[in-house]
């Protein structure tokens, strides 16, 4: 199963987590393709046919980004709006993503305990990423559980970030395995 990581970080060089995750992924070029949106589309003019071709060529697609105000970076939103078109991604003839696995890997600046119902955010990460899950379901893809590291802005130590990079590669490896068929 081929893996495409759509990396959307507007300032990757100053990132501790996403930069380290990218380095870990690049150590697996035969299994993982890393596609950096902000590097590819600094002018925000997305080549829709190219992007759709990349998606069609891969079975596992991971969106990697920092959580920004409980959402994703703006270029990733534009990319989704431009690339997931009617007749290609959804609609009666839009079946190109059907059956593909879609996941997200997100760096979160805040503490994990703040993403509990009683925490300061008042929402869980699953609730915050509902639009991604809904989009995956809408296009007929399989929505995977998220992968996250918390405290990315100020709390995570270098050792924790290093460990998260290894865990991220393991997350991808685990989801690269075929989905078991339901028992008959």
C-alpha positions in Angstrom: 0.0 0.0 0.0 1.5 3.3 -1.0 1.4 6.3 1.3 1.1 10.0 0.5 1.6 12.6 3.3 0.2 16.0 2.5 2.3 18.3 4.6 0.8 21.7 5.2 2.9 23.9 7.5 3.3 27.6 6.6 6.6 27.9 8.5 8.2 24.5 8.5 11.7 25.7 9.1 10.7 27.1 12.5 8.7 24.0 13.5 10.1 21.6 16.0 7.5 18.8 15.6 6.5 18.9 11.9 10.0 19.4 10.8 11.2 16.4 12.8 8.2 14.3 11.5 9.2 15.2 7.9 12.7 14.1 8.5 11.5 10.8 9.9 9.2 10.3 6.9 12.0 11.1 4.4 13.9 8.1 5.8 11.3 5.9 4.1 11.3 7.1 0.5 10.2 3.8 -1.0 7.1 3.6 1.2 6.2 7.2 1.9 5.8 10.2 -0.4 6.0 13.5 1.3 4.2 16.4 -0.5 4.8 19.8 1.0 2.0 22.2 0.0 3.6 25.4 1.1 6.7 24.6 -0.8 4.9 23.5 -3.9 2.3 26.3 -3.9 3.9 29.4 -2.5 1.7 31.3 -5.0 -1.4 29.4 -3.9 -2.2 28.4 -7.5 -3.0 24.7 -7.1 -2.5 22.3 -10.0 -5.7 20.3 -9.4 -5.0 17.6 -12.0 -1.5 17.0 -10.5 -2.9 16.8 -7.0 -5.7 14.4 -8.0 -3.2 12.2 -9.8 -1.1 12.0 -6.6 -4.2 11.0 -4.6 -5.2 8.4 -7.2 -1.7 6.9 -7.1 -1.8 6.3 -3.3 -4.0 4.2 -1.0 -3.1 5.8 2.3 -3.3 9.6 2.5 -2.2 11.4 5.7 -2.8 15.1 6.2 0.0 16.5 8.4 -0.3 20.0 9.9 -0.2 22.1 13.0 -3.6 22.8 14.6 -4.3 26.5 14.0 -7.3 27.9 16.0 -8.9 24.5 16.1 -8.6 24.0 12.4 -6.0 23.6 9.7 -3.7 26.0 7.9 -5.4 28.1 5.2 -3.5 26.6 2.2 -4.7 23.1 3.2 -8.3 24.4 3.3 -7.9 25.9 -0.2 -6.3 22.7 -1.4 -9.2 20.6 -0.2 -11.7 23.0 -1.7 -9.9 23.0 -5.1 -8.9 19.3 -5.3 -11.9 17.4 -3.8 -14.2 18.3 -6.8 -17.7 17.2 -7.6 -17.5 14.4 -10.2 -14.1 13.4 -9.0 -14.2 13.1 -5.2 -17.9 13.0 -4.7 -21.2 12.9 -6.5 -22.6 10.2 -8.7 -19.4 9.8 -10.7 -17.0 11.0 -8.0 -15.5 7.8 -6.8 -11.7 8.4 -7.0 -11.2 8.4 -3.2 -13.6 5.6 -2.4 -12.0 3.0 -0.2 -8.8 4.9 0.3 -7.6 5.4 3.9 -7.5 9.1 5.1 -5.8 10.1 8.3 -4.4 13.2 10.0 -1.2 13.8 11.9 -1.5 17.0 13.9 0.8 18.9 16.2 -1.1 20.7 18.9 0.4 23.5 20.9 -1.7 23.1 24.0 -1.7 20.4 26.7 -3.6 17.1 26.2 -5.7 17.6 29.3 -7.1 20.8 27.8 -8.7 18.7 25.1 -11.0 16.9 27.4 -14.6 17.8 28.0 -13.7 19.4 31.3 -10.5 21.0 29.9 -10.1 24.7 29.0 -10.8 24.0 25.3 -14.0 22.1 26.2 -13.8 19.9 23.1 -11.9 16.7 22.4 -9.5 16.4 19.5 -12.1 14.0 17.8 -14.7 16.8 18.1 -12.3 19.4 16.7 -11.3 17.2 13.6 -14.9 16.3 12.8 -14.8 18.2 9.5 -12.0 15.9 8.3 -13.9 12.8 9.3 -17.0 14.1 7.7 -15.1 14.8 4.5 -13.6 11.3 4.4 -17.0 9.8 4.8 -18.5 12.1 2.2 -16.0 10.9 -0.4 -16.3 7.3 0.5 -12.9 7.0 2.2 -12.0 5.2 5.4 -11.4 7.8 8.2 -8.5 6.7 10.4 -8.0 7.7 14.0 -5.8 10.8 14.3 -2.2 10.9 15.4 -1.2 13.8 17.5 1.5 15.3 19.7 0.5 17.8 22.4 2.5 20.7 23.9 4.2 21.3 20.6 4.5 25.1 21.1 6.1 25.1 24.5 5.9 21.9 26.5 7.2 19.0 24.5 10.8 18.1 25.1 13.3 17.2 22.4 13.1 13.6 23.6 9.3 13.6 23.4 9.4 15.0 19.9 11.9 12.4 18.8 9.7 9.7 20.3 6.7 11.1 18.5 8.5 10.9 15.2 9.1 7.2 15.7 5.5 6.7 16.8 4.3 8.6 13.7 6.2 6.3 11.3 4.8 3.4 13.3 1.2 4.9 12.9 1.7 5.0 9.1 3.2 1.5 9.0 0.3 0.1 11.0 -2.3 1.7 8.7 -0.5 0.7 5.5 -1.6 -2.9 6.2 -4.7 -4.0 4.3 -8.0 -3.4 6.1 -9.4 -6.7 7.3 -12.5 -7.8 5.5 -15.6 -8.2 7.7 -16.1 -11.9 8.8 -18.6 -13.7 6.6 
